[in-house]
Amino acid sequence: MYILLIALSASMVLPFFWMLSASLKLNKDVFKFPVEWIPKELVWENYRLIWEKVPFLTFYLNTIKLSVIITLIQLLTSSFAAYAFAKLDFRGRDTLFLAYIGTIAIPWQVYMIPQFIMMRKLGLVDTHLAIILLQSFSAFGVFLMRQFYMSIPNEIIQAARIDGLSEYGIYRKIVLPLSKPALASLTIFTFVFVWNDFMGPLIYFNSERLKTIQLGLRMFIAQYSVDYNLIMAGSVVSLIPVIIIFILLQRFFVEGIATTGIKG
C-alpha cells in the first residue's frame, strides 16, 4: 500500500517538477529529449522577464483582488444560507434546498450566454463586478456548509434560544466558531476555483487593466511562437498564493473533509 501511495504521489508531483524545471531553461531547451530535469545552466532571467514582457503585476493583483473578495462573500452567503437550511424550520425548506442544490447538475455552458446577456444589459461587462456578482453565490458551498451544520447537535441551538439568544447571535457566537473546518474547506475550494478561472475573465474582461493571471499567461503565446519557458515561470509564480492558502488551512481542511456529512 505504501509503495502504491508513493508511486501515485510521485506521478502527481512529476508535472509540477517538470514545470519548475522548464521555467529555468531557455525556450529551445524546454522540450529537449531526453528530458533534462535539472538544467545545467539555470536561467533565472525568465522570472524577471515575465514582469517586463507583459503587465504581469497588474494581472496578479487583479487575481488576488477577485479571489479574496469572492471567497469572503461566498463564506458569508454560503454559511448564512446553510444555517437556515440546517437549523431553521420553515415551509418548503427541503424542497427549496433540493432545487438549489440541483443547479449543480446544470453545466455552466448551458446558461453561460444568458448570464452574459444579463450582465451586458446591466452594463457590467468589462468590469470586475460582473465576475464578483456571478461567483459570490455557490450551491456547492451551501451544500458543504449545510452538511457540516447538520452534525452540530440541535440541543445546543435550542438551549441558546431558551437563554434568549437571537438566531443571528446563535449563528455568530455558536455556529461559526464550531465551523472552522468547513469554512477552511470552502475557503480553499473557492479561492482555488476563482484563482484558476479562465473562461469567466475571458468572456467578461476586454480591457488589459482588468485581466487576470490566467489571461496574462496566454499573452506569452504569439502568432508564430510560444514562450513556454515564460509560461512555466508565470505558472510557478501564480501557484505561490494557492500553496500558501493550502498550507495555512491544511489542518482544518483535512478535518472538514473528514467530518462533513457525519451526523452526531
WOWO-V518634 format. One line per field, one symbol per residue. ss: DSSP state (h for helix, s for strand, l for the rest). psi: psi as a letter, one per 40 degrees, with the letter a starting at -180 (. if undefined). burial: I if it has 16 or more other C-alpha atoms within 10 Angstrom, else O. A space follows every 50 residues. Layout:
ss->???
psi->???
burial->???
This chain:
ss->lhhhhhhhhhhhhhhhhhhhhhllllhhhlllllllllllllllhhhhhh hhhllhhhhhhhhhhhhhhhhhhhhhhhhhhhhhhhhlllllhhhhhhhh hhhhhllhhhhhhhhhhhhhhllllllhhhhhhhhlllhhhhhhhhhhhl lllhhhhhhhhhllllhhhhhhhhhhhhlhhhhhhhhhhhhhhhhhllhh hhhhlllhhhllhhhhhhllsllllslhhhhhhhhhhhhhhhhhhhhhhh hhhhhhhhhlllll
psi->ddddddddddddddddddddddefiideedfhhihgdhidhhgeddeddd eddigdddddddddddddddddddddddddddddddeihihedddddddd ddedehidddeddddddddddefeifidddddddeehhdddddddddddd ehhdddddddddeehidddddddddddeeddddddddddddddddehddd dddehdideeiiddddddeehadeihgddddddddddeeddddddddded ddddddddehehh.
burial->OOOOOOOOOOOOOOOOOIIIIIIIIIIOOIOOOOOOOOOOOOOOOIIOOI OOOOIIOIIIOIIIOIIIOIIOIIIOOIIIIIIIIIIOOOOOOOOOIOOO IOOOOOOOOOOOOOOIOOIOOOOIIIIIOIIIOOIIIIIIIIIIIIIIII OIOOOOIOOIOOOOOOIOOIIOOOIIOOIIIIIIIIIIIIIIOIIIIOOO IOOIIOOOOIIIIIIIIOIIOOOOOOIIIIIIIIIOOIOOOOOOOIOOII OIIOOIIOOIIOOO
